[in-house]
Amino acid sequence: MAVTILKGTVVSAPALGKLSIWENGYLIAENGVITGVFPTLPEQYAGAPVEDFGDALILQSFADLHLHAPQYPMLGMGMDLPLLDWLNAYAFPTEARFADPDYARAVYGQLARELVENGTTRVCMFSSLHREATLILMEELEKAGVTGYVGKVNMDRNSLPGVLEETTEDSMRETLRWLDECQDLRYIKPILTPRFTPSCTNELMAFLGKLSAERDLPVQSHLSENTSEIEWVRQLHPDCQQYWETYAKYGLWNSRTIMAHCVWSDQRERQAMAEAGVTMVHCADSNQNLCSGVAPVRTMLKEGVRVALGSDIAGGDHLSMFDVTAAALRASKARRILDGWETDLLTVPEAWYLATSGGAAYFGEQPGFAPGDPLHAIVLDDSALPQPHPLTPAERLERCVYRRQSGAIRAVWSAGRKVYTAE
Amino acid sequence: MAVTILKGTVVSAPALGKLSIWENGYLIAENGVITGVFPTLPEQYAGAPVEDFGDALILQSFADLHLHAPQYPMLGMGMDLPLLDWLNAYAFPTEARFADPDYARAVYGQLARELVENGTTRVCMFSSLHREATLILMEELEKAGVTGYVGKVNMDRNSLPGVLEETTEDSMRETLRWLDECQDLRYIKPILTPRFTPSCTNELMAFLGKLSAERDLPVQSHLSENTSEIEWVRQLHPDCQQYWETYAKYGLWNSRTIMAHCVWSDQRERQAMAEAGVTMVHCADSNQNLCSGVAPVRTMLKEGVRVALGSDIAGGDHLSMFDVTAAALRASKARRILDGWETDLLTVPEAWYLATSGGAAYFGEQPGFAPGDPLHAIVLDDSALPQPHPLTPAERLERCVYRRQSGAIRAVWSAGRKVYTAE
């Protein structure tokens, strides 16, 4: 049996707004599965090798529940445009390049490495519509040590015909081929991915809903990001009272469904999320960059909606989930200002929970470093920063969220495997 | 005569919203003073050594017009608190540590290096109330190659008595001593710095106004950051209709005055700024972190107010002015959302202008790389990033603003001197 023992200042998020802290604690896993965090080394592990990180922070690694891999090359561009213009001018032409497997291999290799180096070990990710590039993305993530779900995008209308659009028939056939081809991967699994309601015909939506039920496949898409988009969906589906119902009516709305953004989801739509157990992915930077608005995250949490965070590259401009966490904090303050100072801001422990435990919940994990869960962890050395006073672990965590520290991540574990060590 | 010739993709901001671009251009300085940017090497420089940076971007370096040096150790902490609580819990106790010159020397050396490495070569900076530490700060900045103004802070009431507060008499005496002691520095000059109206007695304000007039000294302070602060000022100065008048009545309101924040400045206060030629420093991250609000920057620009950007560490959590520029862009989108999508957002060329030319104007420089101005420049190599398509220089600049690239800054010039070269 392989035992992993990490010693340091262990900080985890066992509940929303709560931190568990063990100074000089021992985080232990057997065969990659956490057995617990202990204040002293339990007797049964005496003599086992301990990786002692001194005073460094040992944290849960991140779960990034919404990002577009083929938009990685355009990260940080076109931000002066609103969503629908930005898609046509930037996102679609960039995604179209992934028809080329060599380009896909090079870009996705770089993306996978950057994810791991930044401590993101679980993802739910959009690929492009290209089957071959999607498989390459899954292989590169698996090779780098990332875990989670990747979806070949389905889009058979209202896209860029001749550049980035499938026929309905192609979309179905390629989806089935892709599902066949990716079944040998161990850590990266498929997720059905209708791009969003405007890009999928009813026939395609019905096919995906049926496929999801037959093969027990999860689903990811976008919801209520932007007011123009919502109006468009209303015109496309006059029979649906609200956007979410365009997914629900095709069987794409359940506890394994991920919906990104939900900026404009009102009480009724939020209730539908809470009741179905849909996971809402908050993409704060993206929503601000594209002037979409500010999602009512605090209200959603109060109403029992499952919430996780997403970088949403390349609507979002940050791949590092430290930055994404800080963006969620800032967005909660924008929300507070928008609401006339009525709404409570998110605290650092709350945002940290969403970035780690909140996302991990989608993969069936318990919050915090829970016994029985796979070991996903990062070691962060913040000793190069000046000290204003002897800092508590909670203060150190806050500073690490806000303050980018090149090279501070010393090591990363993903599903029990050490996948990154700083040089 | 020393000639500096830099070759690359030269991009400058000659006017708000405008970029001048020379691909394969030559940026030339003689004895540290810019002579021009040329598409080919002028004949008179034939044979002179050329520093050829290939396709790298050659950009104006940054001007950071508002930051608190003694808050550098607490960068990224205490962000869940509003301004006045945050000052008492975090900022004041941290600043108090600068009574110790050894601590000051170590921290300020690190800060100065980090500024230069991040391409910030001009600053208007608050020190603490400590005379000795202020002189150390000025020396460390000068040594690292930063230029600009530093102020010993004056604060003789409503602070932390016994921890961080002066008597009126001490404040005056120490200010005069500091002015004597710092006069041999060449690149870092003194600026009078009443912390903000609530921390200065009328007697001290009058003394500073008189000193400013007698010795032709510039002034920096804070204005209308937070609604509680404004209400407090109203109680302290019932004779003044608005906050700005508490500075104006003591002779601290003129074209060499810098006022940070101005989040809540209404039309009348903005008009007073425009008429006096006061420079307003927009600190977007800080205003959001501390839930102060979102400054009406677009409106100020239309009304002819001089605007620059500030990192405002440690209310702001970013020292890099690339991040500060991105924060200003994001804030303009928050402003747009707050205003019901009525207000235009800032474009990248506009925000870039504010971060470079806007701040440089305070030091008497013309916008862009103007002949006759001292050479302040950075060389930025973005070649490690993936290419979605052949990018224009403007797209590359946008990406550099949004996307942090560790190690991308290859070299920095400040007032004609090469002050940083990447290893």
Interface residues (C-beta under 8 A of the other chain):
Chain A: Y72 P73 M74 L75 G76 M77 G78 M79 D80 Y90 P93 T94 R97 A106 V107 Q110 D285 Q288 N289 C291 G293 V294 D317 A326 L329 R330 K333 A334 R336 I337 L338 W341 L345 T347 V348 L385 P386 Q387 P388 H389 L391 E395 E398 R399 C400 V401 Y402 R403 R404 S406 G407
Chain B: Y72 P73 M74 L75 G76 M77 G78 M79 D80 Y90 P93 T94 R97 A106 V107 Q110 D285 Q288 N289 C291 G293 V294 D317 A326 L329 R330 K333 A334 R336 I337 L338 W341 L345 T347 V348 L385 P386 Q387 P388 H389 L391 E395 E398 R399 C400 V401 Y402 R403 R404 S406 G407
